[in-house]
Amino acid sequence: FITVTIIIEVLRRFVFDFSSIWGEEAARYAFIYLVWIGAAVGVRNRSHISFSILVDILPARGAATFSIFGNLAVMTFAGFALYWSIEPVLTSLKYGSVSEGLQLSRAWFLVAVPLGFTLVMLRAIEATIADIRAFASNRRPPSGEKLFD
């Protein structure tokens, strides 16, 4: 959707010398959802940046413990961010602000941030449970794919 919308807008703007109000805005808001939902997918796949060199040299239980603390840090940050990201949504609903091009309530687009952080927290809880199970059975915690060795 994002790619098609941007291609259409570029063609309209540079070939036909005309652009729509809604095209760029729709792509921007779709990208916002993509980013925040993608953050949760990154937590699920354990593909966010991490200190894997430390985890690699620790024994299984130490690695699981380190991973659990990392997940708790992610949950703490996501909890604070979730709390502070709700206020703009409520303000938008209170004052009825709408987007310029799409003429939709801005709350629909602002809710992407608390939704994303909620999903991040849920995925971090899921990862913590997996790490606790790894700790209990003296196994290494699951890890994501490495970009560098």
Beta strands, then each sheet from edge to edge (+ up, - down):
end
